[in-house]
Amino acid sequence: DDQHDAAQLTTVIVKLENIGIGITEIKSEMSNLKNDIKESRERLIKVEESAKQAHKRLDSLENIVKGKES
């Protein structure tokens, strides 16, 4: 009976260790995802700024063209 209890305890310990390893891997993946999201956010901000500048240039060109048409 003691051997059976010891075997069950060992099984539980191994499973807990595996769960711990899984949690560590998930934390690492989450950290990587956070970094990817941060990089994507920074790139998106740059693209939005660039698009805003392009729209301003287009608006300026449109005003110039309209001024010459009058």
C-alpha positions as CSV (number, residue, x, y, z in Angstrom):
1,D,0.0,0.0,0.0
2,D,2.9,2.4,0.8
3,Q,4.4,1.6,-2.6
4,H,1.1,2.4,-4.3
5,D,0.9,5.7,-2.4
6,A,4.5,6.6,-3.3
7,A,3.8,5.8,-6.9
8,Q,0.8,8.0,-7.0
9,L,2.6,10.8,-5.2
10,T,5.5,10.5,-7.7
11,T,2.9,10.7,-10.6
12,V,1.3,13.8,-9.1
13,I,4.8,15.4,-8.6
14,V,5.7,14.7,-12.2
15,K,2.4,16.1,-13.5
16,L,2.9,19.2,-11.4
17,E,6.4,19.7,-12.8
18,N,5.0,19.3,-16.3
19,I,2.3,21.9,-15.6
20,G,5.0,24.2,-14.2
21,I,7.1,23.8,-17.4
22,G,4.0,24.5,-19.5
23,I,3.2,27.6,-17.5
24,T,6.8,28.8,-18.0
25,E,6.5,28.2,-21.8
26,I,3.2,30.1,-21.9
27,K,4.7,33.0,-20.1
28,S,7.6,33.1,-22.5
29,E,5.2,33.0,-25.5
30,M,3.1,35.7,-23.9
31,S,6.1,37.9,-23.5
32,N,7.1,37.4,-27.1
33,L,3.5,38.2,-28.2
34,K,3.6,41.4,-26.1
35,N,6.8,42.4,-27.9
36,D,5.3,41.7,-31.3
37,I,2.2,43.7,-30.5
38,K,4.4,46.6,-29.3
39,E,6.4,46.5,-32.5
40,S,3.3,46.3,-34.6
41,R,1.8,49.3,-32.7
42,E,4.9,51.3,-33.3
43,R,4.9,50.4,-37.0
44,L,1.2,51.3,-37.3
45,I,1.8,54.7,-35.7
46,K,4.5,55.4,-38.2
47,V,2.3,54.3,-41.1
48,E,-0.5,56.5,-39.9
49,E,1.8,59.5,-39.6
50,S,3.1,58.9,-43.1
51,A,-0.4,58.6,-44.5
52,K,-1.4,61.8,-42.7
53,Q,1.6,63.6,-44.3
54,A,0.8,62.2,-47.7
55,H,-2.8,63.4,-47.4
56,K,-1.5,66.9,-46.5
57,R,0.7,66.9,-49.6
58,L,-2.2,65.7,-51.8
59,D,-4.4,68.4,-50.4
60,S,-1.7,71.0,-51.2
61,L,-1.3,69.7,-54.7
62,E,-5.1,69.7,-55.1
63,N,-5.3,73.3,-54.0
64,I,-2.5,74.2,-56.4
65,V,-4.2,72.5,-59.3
66,K,-7.6,74.1,-58.5
67,G,-5.9,77.5,-58.3
68,K,-4.4,77.1,-61.8
69,E,-7.7,75.9,-63.2
70,S,-9.5,79.1,-62.1
